[in-house]
Amino acid sequence: MKQLMLSALLMSLLAACGSQPTKPEAKPAPVVEKAPAPAPKAETKPVAVNPLNDPNNILSHRSVYYDFDKSIVKDEYKPMITAHSEYLTGHASAKIQLQGNCDERGSREYNLALGQRRADSVKQLMEAAGVSAGQISTVSYGSEKPRAQGHNEEAWAQNRRTDIVYQSE
């Protein structure tokens, strides 16, 4: 009987091996989530930068420096003066004040006169470039408004100048 049971068991095992394999359970296709559509870009309009305030523009430079006891504009400052002149001719309502300055050496009267000659030398160049005389005023501060404090050549060199100051409209 043992043999009979063993045979029956063996046959049932063999029968199980000969059966068709079952199909694997169908798995649902993976869900692929789409990335959200990018938000529409806000329409960006170029921001108008005032060339007078743009540090990369020559118009942001507004000082002409001089040698000791001189009022002649050096060639290195002429492109800047030309750029300001072109701006002023294109903006008829713009007005500037040319402020002449000196270092502390010299008498008060002498420095006021020298500061005026410095401001006038820039004015003459601008008027020659077509700027209306009504757009330009000049003033001399002599040595009253130093840019640099000190009693040496480095400070004095910064104080010998004409500043181009735009007036608010």
WOCOR-V965089 format. One record per residue. N is the residue number from 0. RES is the residue in one small letter. PSI is psi as a letter, one per 30 degrees, with the letter a starting at -180 (none if undefined). Layout:
n,res,psi
N,RES,PSI
N,RES,PSI
//
This chain:
n,res,psi
0,m,e
1,k,e
2,q,e
3,l,e
4,m,e
5,l,e
6,s,e
7,a,e
8,l,e
9,l,e
10,m,e
11,s,e
12,l,e
13,l,e
14,a,e
15,a,e
16,c,f
17,g,f
18,s,l
19,q,k
20,p,k
21,t,k
22,k,k
23,p,k
24,e,k
25,a,k
26,k,k
27,p,k
28,a,k
29,p,k
30,v,j
31,v,j
32,e,k
33,k,k
34,a,k
35,p,k
36,a,k
37,p,k
38,a,k
39,p,k
40,k,k
41,a,k
42,e,j
43,t,k
44,k,k
45,p,k
46,v,k
47,a,j
48,v,k
49,n,j
50,p,f
51,l,f
52,n,f
53,d,j
54,p,f
55,n,f
56,n,k
57,i,f
58,l,f
59,s,f
60,h,k
61,r,g
62,s,k
63,v,k
64,y,l
65,y,l
66,d,l
67,f,k
68,d,g
69,k,l
70,s,g
71,i,k
72,v,k
73,k,l
74,d,e
75,e,f
76,y,f
77,k,e
78,p,e
79,m,e
80,i,e
81,t,e
82,a,e
83,h,e
84,s,e
85,e,e
86,y,e
87,l,e
88,t,f
89,g,f
90,h,i
91,a,f
92,s,f
93,a,k
94,k,k
95,i,l
96,q,k
97,l,j
98,q,j
99,g,k
100,n,l
101,c,l
102,d,a
103,e,f
104,r,k
105,g,l
106,s,l
107,r,e
108,e,e
109,y,e
110,n,e
111,l,e
112,a,e
113,l,e
114,g,e
115,q,e
116,r,e
117,r,e
118,a,e
119,d,e
120,s,e
121,v,e
122,k,e
123,q,e
124,l,e
125,m,e
126,e,e
127,a,f
128,a,g
129,g,g
130,v,k
131,s,k
132,a,f
133,g,f
134,q,f
135,i,k
136,s,l
137,t,l
138,v,k
139,s,k
140,y,f
141,g,b
142,s,g
143,e,f
144,k,i
145,p,k
146,r,e
147,a,k
148,q,k
149,g,l
150,h,h
151,n,l
152,e,e
153,e,e
154,a,e
155,w,e
156,a,e
157,q,f
158,n,f
159,r,j
160,r,l
161,t,k
162,d,k
163,i,j
164,v,j
165,y,k
166,q,k
167,s,k
168,e,none
//
